[in-house]
Amino acid sequence: MTRSRPLLLLIGALVGAGIVLAATFVTNYDGRKTIDLAAWAEVDDAWDREMMPGARWATDELCTDDLPCSQAVTSDTLTMYRFDDHADAVAIARRFAGEAYKSGWIVVRFEPGGLTADQRQSFVGVLDCINVGDTEDGLGC
């Protein structure tokens, strides 16, 4: 029994460390980081077509050293930018102040007059709830 005690302590320590690591991952995970904008470039349903008429892939033309996005989709009403670095998303949302909305690693820049205030709210409400249970503001999806 005395020889197995150190082994049990080691196993207990490893299990405890695993629980801490898992809890850290769960509390720091944000599904918005992994949203792929490709699906938004080819809108299929009526709601998407209403929100983003003329949607198309625009990464090559919009993502530059000055605007360091990793993906971009543009339409007649808005442009969505995805960033690999959250700090870049924050900075660009501030740069586009007044016409922008940030949801995690994605910034939406609305075209003036493209969508009504209710449509904008509806759009960002859907975006905020992709891959997550709560929005950045803590609202349940």
MDAnalysis code that builds the backbone (N, CA, C; Angstrom):
import MDAnalysis as mda
import numpy as np

u = mda.Universe.empty(423, n_residues=141, atom_resindex=np.repeat(np.arange(141), 3), trajectory=True)
u.add_TopologyAttr("name", ["N", "CA", "C"] * 141)
u.add_TopologyAttr("resid", np.arange(1, 142))
u.add_TopologyAttr("resname", ["MET", "THR", "ARG", "SER", "ARG", "PRO", "LEU", "LEU", "LEU", "LEU", "ILE", "GLY", "ALA", "LEU", "VAL", "GLY", "ALA", "GLY", "ILE", "VAL", "LEU", "ALA", "ALA", "THR", "PHE", "VAL", "THR", "ASN", "TYR", "ASP", "GLY", "ARG", "LYS", "THR", "ILE", "ASP", "LEU", "ALA", "ALA", "TRP", "ALA", "GLU", "VAL", "ASP", "ASP", "ALA", "TRP", "ASP", "ARG", "GLU", "MET", "MET", "PRO", "GLY", "ALA", "ARG", "TRP", "ALA", "THR", "ASP", "GLU", "LEU", "CYS", "THR", "ASP", "ASP", "LEU", "PRO", "CYS", "SER", "GLN", "ALA", "VAL", "THR", "SER", "ASP", "THR", "LEU", "THR", "MET", "TYR", "ARG", "PHE", "ASP", "ASP", "HIS", "ALA", "ASP", "ALA", "VAL", "ALA", "ILE", "ALA", "ARG", "ARG", "PHE", "ALA", "GLY", "GLU", "ALA", "TYR", "LYS", "SER", "GLY", "TRP", "ILE", "VAL", "VAL", "ARG", "PHE", "GLU", "PRO", "GLY", "GLY", "LEU", "THR", "ALA", "ASP", "GLN", "ARG", "GLN", "SER", "PHE", "VAL", "GLY", "VAL", "LEU", "ASP", "CYS", "ILE", "ASN", "VAL", "GLY", "ASP", "THR", "GLU", "ASP", "GLY", "LEU", "GLY", "CYS"])
u.atoms.positions = np.array([
    [0.818, -1.197, 0.000],
    [0.000, 0.000, 0.000],
    [0.858, 1.255, 0.000],
    [2.012, 1.224, 0.676],
    [2.857, 2.415, 0.753],
    [3.493, 2.732, -0.591],
    [3.777, 1.718, -1.408],
    [4.363, 1.954, -2.722],
    [3.334, 2.560, -3.679],
    [2.094, 2.226, -3.514],
    [1.067, 2.720, -4.437],
    [0.618, 4.141, -4.101],
    [0.906, 4.583, -2.891],
    [0.480, 5.944, -2.504],
    [1.101, 7.026, -3.397],
    [2.435, 7.003, -3.668],
    [2.993, 8.019, -4.571],
    [2.376, 7.950, -5.969],
    [2.091, 6.740, -6.427],
    [1.459, 6.590, -7.737],
    [0.068, 7.196, -7.736],
    [-0.690, 6.972, -6.683],
    [-2.032, 7.559, -6.580],
    [-1.964, 9.079, -6.513],
    [-0.966, 9.608, -5.788],
    [-0.802, 11.062, -5.725],
    [-0.461, 11.637, -7.094],
    [0.392, 10.939, -7.830],
    [0.758, 11.390, -9.174],
    [-0.453, 11.368, -10.092],
    [-1.209, 10.293, -10.045],
    [-2.416, 10.192, -10.875],
    [-3.404, 11.295, -10.499],
    [-3.570, 11.528, -9.222],
    [-4.468, 12.600, -8.776],
    [-4.013, 13.963, -9.261],
    [-2.698, 14.218, -9.205],
    [-2.154, 15.491, -9.681],
    [-2.376, 15.645, -11.176],
    [-2.180, 14.579, -11.949],
    [-2.388, 14.635, -13.399],
    [-3.858, 14.869, -13.748],
    [-4.737, 14.190, -13.044],
    [-6.173, 14.395, -13.280],
    [-6.560, 15.832, -12.931],
    [-6.055, 16.336, -11.822],
    [-6.343, 17.724, -11.432],
    [-5.830, 18.713, -12.457],
    [-4.624, 18.482, -12.961],
    [-4.062, 19.374, -13.988],
    [-4.904, 19.324, -15.254],
    [-5.367, 18.143, -15.611],
    [-6.223, 18.007, -16.799],
    [-7.523, 18.771, -16.649],
    [-8.091, 18.722, -15.460],
    [-9.343, 19.463, -15.202],
    [-9.099, 20.963, -15.314],
    [-7.989, 21.429, -14.765],
    [-7.664, 22.861, -14.849],
    [-7.475, 23.281, -16.302],
    [-6.753, 22.480, -17.079],
    [-6.542, 22.802, -18.492],
    [-7.858, 22.820, -19.257],
    [-8.706, 21.843, -19.021],
    [-9.998, 21.793, -19.706],
    [-10.863, 22.997, -19.331],
    [-10.877, 23.358, -18.066],
    [-11.662, 24.514, -17.623],
    [-11.137, 25.804, -18.237],
    [-9.826, 25.927, -18.352],
    [-9.228, 27.109, -18.969],
    [-9.625, 27.195, -20.434],
    [-9.591, 26.070, -21.143],
    [-9.986, 26.055, -22.546],
    [-11.443, 26.461, -22.702],
    [-12.313, 25.894, -21.890],
    [-13.739, 26.187, -21.983],
    [-14.024, 27.654, -21.697],
    [-13.383, 28.222, -20.695],
    [-13.665, 29.620, -20.356],
    [-13.028, 30.586, -21.346],
    [-11.980, 30.184, -22.065],
    [-11.320, 31.068, -23.023],
    [-11.748, 30.814, -24.464],
    [-12.529, 29.775, -24.730],
    [-12.944, 29.453, -26.087],
    [-13.982, 30.457, -26.566],
    [-13.803, 30.908, -27.779],
    [-14.793, 31.773, -28.409],
    [-14.971, 31.287, -29.833],
    [-16.109, 30.703, -30.106],
    [-16.400, 30.139, -31.419],
    [-16.364, 31.154, -32.542],
    [-16.486, 32.438, -32.206],
    [-16.446, 33.451, -33.265],
    [-15.077, 33.498, -33.939],
    [-14.047, 33.037, -33.248],
    [-12.703, 33.064, -33.821],
    [-12.601, 32.157, -35.044],
    [-13.404, 31.122, -35.102],
    [-13.306, 30.137, -36.179],
    [-14.361, 30.312, -37.266],
    [-15.138, 31.363, -37.231],
    [-16.159, 31.566, -38.253],
    [-15.483, 31.785, -39.608],
    [-15.914, 31.011, -40.589],
    [-15.391, 31.112, -41.948],
    [-16.377, 31.951, -42.763],
    [-15.896, 33.031, -43.338],
    [-16.777, 33.925, -44.094],
    [-17.159, 33.398, -45.475],
    [-16.554, 32.306, -45.894],
    [-16.833, 31.772, -47.228],
    [-18.329, 31.520, -47.448],
    [-19.017, 31.050, -46.433],
    [-20.451, 30.770, -46.571],
    [-21.258, 32.034, -46.844],
    [-20.748, 33.177, -46.398],
    [-21.465, 34.438, -46.605],
    [-21.260, 34.978, -48.020],
    [-20.256, 34.469, -48.725],
    [-19.965, 34.956, -50.078],
    [-20.958, 34.419, -51.103],
    [-21.596, 33.325, -50.785],
    [-22.591, 32.735, -51.684],
    [-23.880, 32.549, -50.911],
    [-24.663, 33.603, -50.851],
    [-25.881, 33.568, -50.047],
    [-26.924, 32.693, -50.724],
    [-27.552, 31.831, -49.921],
    [-28.491, 30.857, -50.463],
    [-29.945, 31.168, -50.157],
    [-30.226, 31.638, -48.963],
    [-31.627, 31.809, -48.601],
    [-32.075, 33.269, -48.752],
    [-33.369, 33.460, -48.677],
    [-33.956, 34.789, -48.909],
    [-33.462, 35.818, -47.894],
    [-33.320, 35.423, -46.627],
    [-32.863, 36.365, -45.603],
    [-31.450, 36.850, -45.922],
    [-30.568, 35.913, -46.276],
    [-29.196, 36.280, -46.629],
    [-29.174, 37.205, -47.845],
    [-29.975, 36.903, -48.855],
    [-30.015, 37.747, -50.058],
    [-30.535, 39.137, -49.741],
    [-31.490, 39.235, -48.803],
    [-32.013, 40.542, -48.398],
    [-30.948, 41.336, -47.638],
    [-30.225, 40.672, -46.754],
    [-29.222, 41.345, -45.945],
    [-27.966, 41.680, -46.747],
    [-27.603, 40.797, -47.680],
    [-26.333, 40.962, -48.410],
    [-26.521, 40.778, -49.918],
    [-27.313, 41.640, -50.549],
    [-27.491, 41.486, -52.000],
    [-26.159, 41.719, -52.717],
    [-25.905, 40.899, -53.716],
    [-24.665, 41.032, -54.478],
    [-23.431, 40.576, -53.725],
    [-23.597, 39.728, -52.719],
    [-22.457, 39.269, -51.905],
    [-21.425, 38.557, -52.773],
    [-20.147, 38.853, -52.463],
    [-19.058, 38.210, -53.193],
    [-17.795, 38.196, -52.338],
    [-16.913, 37.253, -52.640],
    [-15.635, 37.108, -51.967],
    [-14.762, 38.308, -52.327],
    [-14.111, 38.943, -51.342],
    [-13.322, 40.145, -51.608],
    [-11.998, 40.179, -50.846],
    [-11.525, 39.034, -50.399],
    [-10.306, 38.985, -49.598],
    [-9.115, 39.589, -50.341],
    [-8.919, 39.187, -51.587],
    [-7.750, 39.644, -52.345],
    [-7.720, 41.152, -52.546],
    [-8.874, 41.766, -52.687],
    [-8.888, 43.208, -52.936],
    [-8.938, 44.055, -51.670],
    [-9.467, 43.530, -50.565],
    [-9.660, 44.334, -49.361],
    [-8.632, 44.098, -48.255],
    [-8.122, 42.902, -48.140],
    [-7.182, 42.590, -47.062],
    [-5.771, 42.988, -47.496],
    [-5.212, 43.964, -46.800],
    [-3.908, 44.531, -47.142],
    [-3.077, 44.674, -45.871],
    [-1.876, 45.199, -46.014],
    [-1.053, 45.476, -44.832],
    [-1.733, 46.495, -43.932],
    [-2.431, 47.450, -44.530],
    [-3.122, 48.490, -43.770],
    [-4.419, 47.981, -43.144],
    [-5.013, 46.970, -43.754],
    [-6.245, 46.356, -43.250],
    [-5.977, 44.851, -43.194],
    [-5.347, 44.374, -42.105],
    [-4.800, 43.012, -42.047],
    [-5.825, 41.905, -41.792],
    [-6.859, 41.876, -42.594],
    [-7.855, 40.815, -42.442],
    [-7.383, 39.543, -43.131],
    [-7.949, 38.426, -42.721],
    [-7.619, 37.152, -43.346],
    [-8.705, 36.725, -44.323],
    [-9.889, 37.299, -44.185],
    [-10.999, 37.033, -45.096],
    [-11.856, 38.286, -45.210],
    [-12.502, 38.445, -46.354],
    [-13.441, 39.552, -46.523],
    [-14.512, 39.155, -47.526],
    [-15.727, 39.541, -47.215],
    [-16.871, 39.357, -48.102],
    [-17.573, 40.708, -48.173],
    [-17.898, 41.141, -49.389],
    [-18.568, 42.428, -49.539],
    [-19.894, 42.250, -50.265],
    [-20.777, 43.192, -50.073],
    [-22.077, 43.182, -50.740],
    [-22.517, 44.627, -50.936],
    [-23.719, 44.798, -51.451],
    [-24.257, 46.143, -51.662],
    [-24.568, 46.857, -50.353],
    [-24.740, 46.100, -49.274],
    [-25.187, 46.684, -48.008],
    [-24.143, 46.694, -46.896],
    [-23.168, 45.774, -46.967],
    [-22.180, 45.667, -45.900],
    [-20.967, 44.893, -46.373],
    [-19.890, 45.029, -45.612],
    [-18.682, 44.235, -45.832],
    [-18.308, 43.598, -44.499],
    [-17.948, 42.312, -44.565],
    [-17.505, 41.577, -43.380],
    [-16.014, 41.293, -43.514],
    [-15.281, 41.561, -42.439],
    [-13.849, 41.307, -42.387],
    [-13.585, 40.348, -41.230],
    [-12.772, 39.327, -41.466],
    [-12.363, 38.415, -40.396],
    [-10.874, 38.598, -40.161],
    [-10.485, 38.642, -38.883],
    [-9.099, 38.874, -38.500],
    [-8.564, 37.687, -37.704],
    [-7.301, 37.384, -37.878],
    [-6.665, 36.338, -37.082],
    [-6.280, 36.860, -35.705],
    [-6.062, 38.152, -35.606],
    [-5.669, 38.789, -34.358],
    [-6.824, 39.654, -33.848],
    [-7.290, 39.348, -32.656],
    [-8.424, 40.080, -32.087],
    [-8.134, 41.568, -31.956],
    [-6.898, 41.917, -31.628],
    [-6.523, 43.333, -31.498],
    [-6.684, 44.069, -32.821],
    [-6.415, 43.400, -33.946],
    [-6.630, 44.012, -35.260],
    [-8.115, 44.277, -35.484],
    [-8.972, 43.344, -35.078],
    [-10.419, 43.542, -35.226],
    [-10.875, 44.754, -34.425],
    [-10.374, 44.889, -33.213],
    [-10.733, 46.033, -32.371],
    [-10.284, 47.338, -33.034],
    [-9.060, 47.374, -33.523],
    [-8.518, 48.591, -34.142],
    [-9.298, 48.984, -35.394],
    [-9.629, 48.011, -36.225],
    [-10.362, 48.323, -37.455],
    [-11.788, 48.747, -37.138],
    [-12.418, 48.122, -36.166],
    [-13.778, 48.542, -35.779],
    [-13.758, 49.992, -35.313],
    [-12.725, 50.369, -34.580],
    [-12.602, 51.767, -34.140],
    [-12.377, 52.691, -35.331],
    [-11.569, 52.238, -36.287],
    [-11.312, 53.056, -37.480],
    [-12.598, 53.301, -38.274],
    [-13.455, 52.291, -38.335],
    [-14.717, 52.399, -39.075],
    [-15.855, 52.928, -38.197],
    [-15.543, 53.503, -37.077],
    [-16.534, 53.943, -36.081],
    [-17.758, 54.571, -36.733],
    [-18.896, 54.263, -36.169],
    [-20.150, 54.820, -36.650],
    [-20.848, 53.919, -37.654],
    [-20.082, 53.247, -38.485],
    [-20.664, 52.355, -39.491],
    [-20.205, 50.915, -39.298],
    [-19.589, 50.617, -38.144],
    [-19.019, 49.290, -37.935],
    [-19.598, 48.613, -36.704],
    [-19.528, 47.289, -36.724],
    [-19.923, 46.462, -35.596],
    [-18.897, 45.344, -35.484],
    [-18.385, 45.098, -34.278],
    [-17.417, 44.026, -34.052],
    [-18.061, 42.881, -33.300],
    [-17.859, 41.694, -33.817],
    [-18.319, 40.476, -33.157],
    [-17.138, 39.520, -33.111],
    [-16.442, 39.523, -31.990],
    [-15.263, 38.665, -31.873],
    [-14.184, 39.091, -32.843],
    [-13.835, 38.212, -33.758],
    [-12.769, 38.453, -34.717],
    [-13.311, 38.979, -36.047],
    [-14.598, 39.296, -36.086],
    [-15.240, 39.780, -37.313],
    [-15.703, 41.219, -37.114],
    [-15.439, 42.031, -38.135],
    [-15.935, 43.406, -38.156],
    [-16.861, 43.535, -39.350],
    [-18.045, 44.083, -39.103],
    [-19.004, 44.357, -40.167],
    [-19.011, 45.863, -40.378],
    [-18.795, 46.261, -41.613],
    [-18.867, 47.684, -41.959],
    [-20.098, 47.873, -42.834],
    [-21.055, 48.625, -42.323],
    [-22.308, 48.838, -43.031],
    [-22.169, 49.977, -44.030],
    [-22.740, 49.779, -45.211],
    [-22.806, 50.844, -46.207],
    [-23.901, 51.812, -45.776],
    [-23.631, 53.105, -45.817],
    [-24.658, 54.084, -45.435],
    [-25.934, 53.891, -46.278],
    [-27.056, 53.792, -45.588],
    [-28.343, 53.625, -46.258],
    [-28.616, 52.240, -46.804],
    [-27.700, 51.298, -46.587],
    [-27.870, 49.954, -47.141],
    [-28.898, 49.114, -46.411],
    [-28.929, 49.212, -45.085],
    [-29.879, 48.462, -44.272],
    [-30.501, 49.404, -43.253],
    [-31.718, 49.101, -42.866],
    [-32.363, 49.874, -41.805],
    [-31.719, 49.516, -40.469],
    [-32.003, 50.299, -39.457],
    [-31.470, 50.007, -38.115],
    [-31.952, 48.633, -37.639],
    [-33.204, 48.282, -37.904],
    [-33.728, 46.971, -37.507],
    [-33.028, 45.840, -38.260],
    [-32.761, 46.044, -39.552],
    [-32.061, 45.019, -40.329],
    [-30.634, 44.843, -39.827],
    [-29.970, 45.947, -39.505],
    [-28.618, 45.855, -38.955],
    [-28.622, 45.066, -37.653],
    [-29.570, 45.374, -36.790],
    [-29.671, 44.673, -35.512],
    [-29.941, 43.189, -35.722],
    [-30.796, 42.869, -36.669],
    [-31.092, 41.478, -36.980],
    [-29.845, 40.758, -37.493],
    [-29.105, 41.411, -38.369],
    [-27.905, 40.808, -38.938],
    [-26.859, 40.518, -37.863],
    [-26.561, 41.508, -37.040],
    [-25.532, 41.305, -36.018],
    [-26.012, 40.341, -34.935],
    [-27.322, 40.280, -34.716],
    [-27.849, 39.301, -33.770],
    [-27.565, 37.879, -34.213],
    [-27.726, 37.626, -35.507],
    [-27.414, 36.301, -36.052],
    [-25.911, 36.051, -35.986],
    [-25.122, 37.028, -36.408],
    [-23.661, 36.887, -36.395],
    [-23.144, 36.620, -34.988],
    [-23.634, 37.352, -34.012],
    [-23.176, 37.193, -32.627],
    [-23.430, 35.797, -32.076],
    [-24.399, 35.100, -32.615],
    [-24.777, 33.807, -32.049],
    [-24.196, 32.608, -32.795],
    [-23.387, 32.841, -33.820],
    [-22.766, 31.727, -34.537],
    [-21.685, 31.106, -33.657],
    [-21.771, 29.801, -33.469],
    [-20.755, 29.008, -32.748],
    [-20.637, 29.335, -31.258],
    [-21.552, 30.075, -30.688],
    [-21.442, 30.426, -29.272],
    [-22.797, 30.306, -28.594],
    [-22.767, 30.251, -27.273],
    [-23.999, 30.224, -26.496],
    [-24.413, 31.604, -26.024],
    [-23.433, 32.514, -25.913],
    [-23.693, 33.875, -25.458],
    [-22.951, 34.861, -26.349],
    [-23.511, 36.065, -26.493],
    [-22.833, 37.105, -27.257],
    [-21.694, 37.675, -26.422],
    [-20.886, 38.553, -27.039],
    [-19.800, 39.206, -26.301],
    [-20.342, 40.013, -25.135],
    [-21.573, 40.502, -25.278],
    [-22.205, 41.303, -24.213],
    [-22.864, 40.435, -23.156],
    [-22.777, 39.109, -23.311],
    [-23.339, 38.207, -22.328],
    [-24.786, 37.831, -22.550],
    [-25.368, 38.227, -23.684],
    [-26.755, 37.881, -23.975],
    [-26.823, 36.443, -24.501],
    [-27.814, 35.710, -24.045],
    [-27.976, 34.329, -24.486],
    [-28.490, 34.260, -25.909],
    [-28.019, 33.260, -26.651],
    [-28.432, 33.119, -28.051],
    [-29.614, 32.203, -28.183],
])
